[in-house]
Amino acid sequence: MTAPGPGSEPIPVTRAVDHGTAKLLPDIDRRRAWLLTVDGAPQSYVDLDDPAYLEFEYARRLGHVLDCAADAGQPLDVLHLGGGALTLPRYVAVTRPGSRQDVVDADRGLLDLVAEHLPLPPGARIGVHAADAREWLAAAPDDSADVLVADVFGGSRVPAHLTTRGYAREAARVLRAGGIYAANLADSAPFAFLRSQLATVGEVFTHLALVAEPAVLRGRRFGNAVLVASRAELDVAELARRSARDTFPARVEHGEALRRFVGDAHAVDDARARPSPEPPGGTFSVG
């Protein structure tokens, strides 16, 4: 079965996958758009008629990072750790035709569900792999990606083994010179997890930036923040412009302000690694 065609009414799909219960819920406002949830937590939103449309705030911010990674339309080699409904791979495929992309997700059942119901854009060069993200990364070739996007959540938490300096070193090894690492993270004040991640990634990458809604950065609520890193200078000015004029405006912290935010936080090794904090009840749930 594939996504409904013209004239057919979309119906919700529920299936037990490897790591929970997945649901595909049609959007009544967009004819071929779908929300993917796992155990009630939103994972992805895809509009099959407009793959460049990004609904979730964090996805839009990752999209801005991808837009700033090279000249408009230039193909990229992108490695995505975490698949969901393949929202960002679809975005890259239509905004940068000819891009080569690999998507790694540990939940084979979820990947099968998405492949069955949500077809990829025509001509998309996207390889999909059911594997542990860190194991795949360790086996990936040196200097093989222009951008590495990490959006891996076990339930609503980033797994511990994807938070360490060893993991960050593998990410840097796989990226080409000037390549960009972008990670979707979630935390709230006093930001112990987020600060430790900046400290960890900062041991490996020279240049860092953090993109988040001002209310999250001020500690007013739990929320997502996109960590951006590279061994080359980041186009922070353009990223800040895109983020500020977005439908959901965000701020880009970098330089001295970001160093003050990190403060005395320490990098994380494998022995001390912990998953990201549990979101407050109901933060990301869908009824």
C-alpha positions as CSV (number, residue, x, y, z in Angstrom):
1,M,0.0,0.0,0.0
2,T,1.2,3.5,-0.8
3,A,-0.1,7.0,0.0
4,P,-3.6,7.7,-1.2
5,G,-3.9,8.9,-4.8
6,P,-6.3,11.5,-6.2
7,G,-9.9,11.0,-5.2
8,S,-9.2,8.7,-2.3
9,E,-9.6,9.7,1.3
10,P,-6.5,9.3,3.5
11,I,-7.0,7.1,6.5
12,P,-4.7,6.8,9.6
13,V,-2.3,3.9,9.8
14,T,-1.2,2.2,13.0
15,R,1.5,-0.4,13.2
16,A,3.7,-2.0,15.8
17,V,7.3,-1.3,14.8
18,D,10.6,-2.3,16.4
19,H,10.6,0.4,19.1
20,G,7.0,1.1,19.8
21,T,3.7,1.8,18.1
22,A,3.9,4.1,15.0
23,K,1.0,6.0,13.6
24,L,0.7,7.9,10.3
25,L,-2.0,10.6,10.7
26,P,-3.3,12.5,7.7
27,D,-3.3,16.3,7.9
28,I,-6.8,17.6,7.1
29,D,-5.4,20.9,5.8
30,R,-2.9,19.5,3.3
31,R,-4.2,16.8,1.0
32,R,-1.2,14.4,1.0
33,A,0.6,15.5,4.2
34,W,1.2,13.1,7.1
35,L,2.3,13.3,10.7
36,L,4.3,10.3,12.0
37,T,4.2,9.6,15.7
38,V,5.8,6.8,17.7
39,D,4.2,6.0,21.1
40,G,2.4,9.3,20.9
41,A,5.5,11.5,20.3
42,P,5.7,13.4,17.0
43,Q,8.6,12.1,14.9
44,S,8.2,13.6,11.4
45,Y,5.9,15.6,9.2
46,V,5.9,15.0,5.4
47,D,3.9,16.7,2.6
48,L,4.2,14.4,-0.4
49,D,3.1,17.1,-2.8
50,D,5.6,19.6,-1.4
51,P,8.6,17.9,0.1
52,A,10.3,21.3,0.6
53,Y,7.6,22.2,3.2
54,L,9.0,21.8,6.7
55,E,6.3,21.9,9.5
56,F,8.3,21.3,12.7
57,E,10.3,24.2,14.0
58,Y,13.5,22.2,14.6
59,A,13.2,20.7,11.0
60,R,13.0,24.2,9.6
61,R,16.2,25.2,11.5
62,L,18.0,22.1,10.2
63,G,16.7,23.1,6.8
64,H,18.4,26.5,7.2
65,V,21.7,24.8,8.1
66,L,21.4,22.7,4.9
67,D,20.5,25.8,2.9
68,C,23.7,27.5,4.1
69,A,25.9,24.6,3.5
70,A,26.6,25.4,-0.1
71,D,25.4,27.6,-3.0
72,A,21.7,27.2,-3.8
73,G,20.9,24.1,-5.7
74,Q,24.4,22.6,-5.4
75,P,24.3,18.8,-4.8
76,L,25.6,17.6,-1.5
77,D,26.6,14.3,0.0
78,V,24.5,14.1,3.2
79,L,24.5,11.4,6.0
80,H,21.4,11.4,8.1
81,L,21.5,9.7,11.5
82,G,17.9,9.1,12.4
83,G,15.3,8.6,9.7
84,G,11.7,9.0,10.8
85,A,9.6,9.7,7.7
86,L,12.7,11.0,5.9
87,T,11.6,14.6,6.0
88,L,15.0,16.2,5.6
89,P,16.3,13.8,3.0
90,R,13.2,14.6,0.9
91,Y,13.9,18.3,1.4
92,V,17.5,18.0,0.2
93,A,16.4,15.8,-2.8
94,V,14.1,18.6,-4.1
95,T,16.1,21.6,-3.1
96,R,19.5,20.2,-4.2
97,P,18.7,17.7,-7.1
98,G,21.5,15.1,-7.6
99,S,22.5,15.0,-3.9
100,R,23.6,11.6,-2.6
101,Q,22.2,10.8,0.7
102,D,22.3,7.9,3.2
103,V,19.7,7.6,6.0
104,V,20.5,5.4,9.1
105,D,17.8,4.3,11.5
106,A,17.8,1.4,14.0
107,D,14.0,0.7,13.6
108,R,13.6,-1.5,10.5
109,G,9.9,-1.8,11.0
110,L,9.5,2.0,11.0
111,L,11.6,2.3,7.8
112,D,9.4,-0.4,6.2
113,L,6.2,1.5,7.2
114,V,7.5,4.7,5.7
115,A,8.7,3.1,2.5
116,E,5.3,1.4,2.1
117,H,3.1,4.5,2.6
118,L,5.2,7.6,1.8
119,P,7.0,7.3,-1.5
120,L,10.2,9.3,-2.1
121,P,10.4,12.1,-4.6
122,P,11.1,10.9,-8.2
123,G,14.9,10.6,-8.9
124,A,15.9,10.9,-5.2
125,R,19.2,9.3,-4.6
126,I,18.5,8.2,-1.0
127,G,19.9,5.0,0.5
128,V,18.0,3.8,3.6
129,H,19.8,1.5,6.1
130,A,18.5,-0.2,9.2
131,A,21.4,0.0,11.6
132,D,22.6,1.6,14.9
133,A,23.7,5.1,14.1
134,R,27.1,4.9,15.9
135,E,28.0,1.5,14.5
136,W,27.2,2.8,11.0
137,L,29.2,5.9,11.5
138,A,32.2,3.9,12.7
139,A,32.2,1.9,9.5
140,A,31.6,4.9,7.2
141,P,34.5,6.0,4.9
142,D,36.7,9.0,5.8
143,D,35.9,12.3,4.2
144,S,32.7,11.0,2.6
145,A,30.0,13.5,3.6
146,D,29.5,17.3,3.2
147,V,26.8,17.4,5.9
148,L,26.0,15.1,8.8
149,V,22.6,15.5,10.3
150,A,22.0,13.8,13.7
151,D,18.3,13.6,14.7
152,V,18.2,10.4,16.7
153,F,15.8,9.9,19.6
154,G,15.0,6.8,21.5
155,G,11.5,7.7,22.4
156,S,12.0,11.4,23.3
157,R,15.6,11.2,24.4
158,V,19.0,11.3,22.5
159,P,20.7,7.9,23.2
160,A,23.7,8.1,25.5
161,H,26.2,6.6,23.0
162,L,25.5,9.5,20.6
163,T,26.6,12.1,23.1
164,T,30.3,11.4,23.6
165,R,33.7,12.7,22.4
166,G,34.3,9.4,20.7
167,Y,31.1,9.8,18.7
168,A,32.1,13.4,17.9
169,R,35.5,12.3,16.6
170,E,33.8,9.7,14.3
171,A,31.5,12.5,13.0
172,A,34.5,14.7,12.2
173,R,36.4,11.8,10.5
174,V,33.5,11.1,8.1
175,L,33.0,14.8,7.2
176,R,35.1,16.4,4.5
177,A,37.2,19.5,5.3
178,G,34.6,22.3,5.7
179,G,31.8,19.8,6.3
180,I,29.0,20.6,8.7
181,Y,27.7,18.7,11.6
182,A,24.1,19.5,12.7
183,A,22.3,17.9,15.6
184,N,18.8,18.2,16.9
185,L,18.9,18.3,20.7
186,A,16.4,19.0,23.5
187,D,16.9,20.4,27.0
188,S,15.8,23.1,29.5
189,A,17.4,25.3,32.1
190,P,20.0,25.0,33.6
191,F,21.0,23.2,30.3
192,A,23.4,20.7,31.8
193,F,22.9,18.3,28.8
194,L,23.1,21.0,26.1
195,R,26.1,22.7,27.6
196,S,27.9,19.3,27.9
197,Q,27.2,18.6,24.2
198,L,28.6,21.9,23.2
199,A,31.7,21.2,25.2
200,T,32.0,17.7,23.8
201,V,31.6,18.7,20.1
202,G,33.8,21.8,20.7
203,E,36.7,19.5,21.5
204,V,36.6,18.2,18.0
205,F,35.2,21.1,15.8
206,T,36.7,24.6,15.9
207,H,33.5,26.5,15.1
208,L,30.2,26.2,16.8
209,A,26.7,27.8,16.7
210,L,23.5,27.1,18.5
211,V,20.0,27.8,17.0
212,A,17.0,27.9,19.2
213,E,13.9,29.9,20.1
214,P,14.6,32.7,22.4
215,A,12.2,31.4,25.1
216,V,14.1,28.1,25.2
217,L,17.5,29.9,25.5
218,R,16.1,32.1,28.3
219,G,15.1,28.9,30.2
220,R,11.4,29.6,30.0
221,R,10.5,26.1,28.6
222,F,11.8,22.8,27.5
223,G,12.5,22.7,23.8
224,N,14.7,21.8,20.8
225,A,18.0,23.4,20.0
226,V,20.1,22.8,16.9
227,L,23.8,22.5,17.4
228,V,25.9,23.4,14.4
229,A,29.7,22.6,14.1
230,S,32.5,22.7,11.6
231,R,36.2,22.8,11.3
232,A,35.8,25.7,8.9
233,E,34.2,29.1,9.4
234,L,30.4,28.9,9.5
235,D,28.2,31.4,7.7
236,V,26.7,32.5,10.9
237,A,25.4,35.8,9.5
238,E,23.3,34.0,6.8
239,L,22.1,31.4,9.2
240,A,21.0,34.1,11.7
241,R,19.1,36.0,8.9
242,R,17.2,32.9,7.8
243,S,16.5,31.9,11.4
244,A,15.3,35.4,12.4
245,R,12.9,35.8,9.5
246,D,11.4,32.3,9.8
247,T,7.7,31.8,10.6
248,F,9.0,30.5,14.0
249,P,11.9,33.0,14.7
250,A,15.0,31.7,16.3
251,R,18.3,33.1,17.6
252,V,21.8,32.0,16.7
253,E,24.3,32.0,19.5
254,H,28.0,31.8,18.6
255,G,31.4,33.2,19.6
256,E,31.9,34.7,23.0
257,A,28.2,34.5,23.9
258,L,28.2,30.8,23.2
259,R,31.4,30.3,25.2
260,R,29.7,32.0,28.2
261,F,26.7,29.7,27.8
262,V,28.9,26.6,27.9
263,G,30.7,28.0,30.9
264,D,32.6,25.3,32.9
265,A,30.8,22.3,31.3
266,H,32.9,19.3,30.5
267,A,33.1,17.0,27.5
268,V,31.4,13.6,27.9
269,D,33.3,10.3,27.6
270,D,31.6,6.9,27.0
271,A,31.9,5.9,30.7
272,R,29.9,9.0,31.9
273,A,27.5,9.2,29.0
274,R,23.8,9.7,29.7
275,P,20.8,10.2,27.4
276,S,19.3,13.6,27.1
277,P,16.8,14.6,29.8
278,E,13.3,13.2,29.8
279,P,10.9,15.9,28.5
280,P,8.2,17.1,30.9
281,G,5.0,15.2,30.6
282,G,3.0,16.0,27.5
283,T,5.7,18.2,26.0
284,F,5.8,16.4,22.7
285,S,2.8,14.1,22.9
286,V,-0.1,13.9,20.5
287,G,-3.4,12.6,21.6
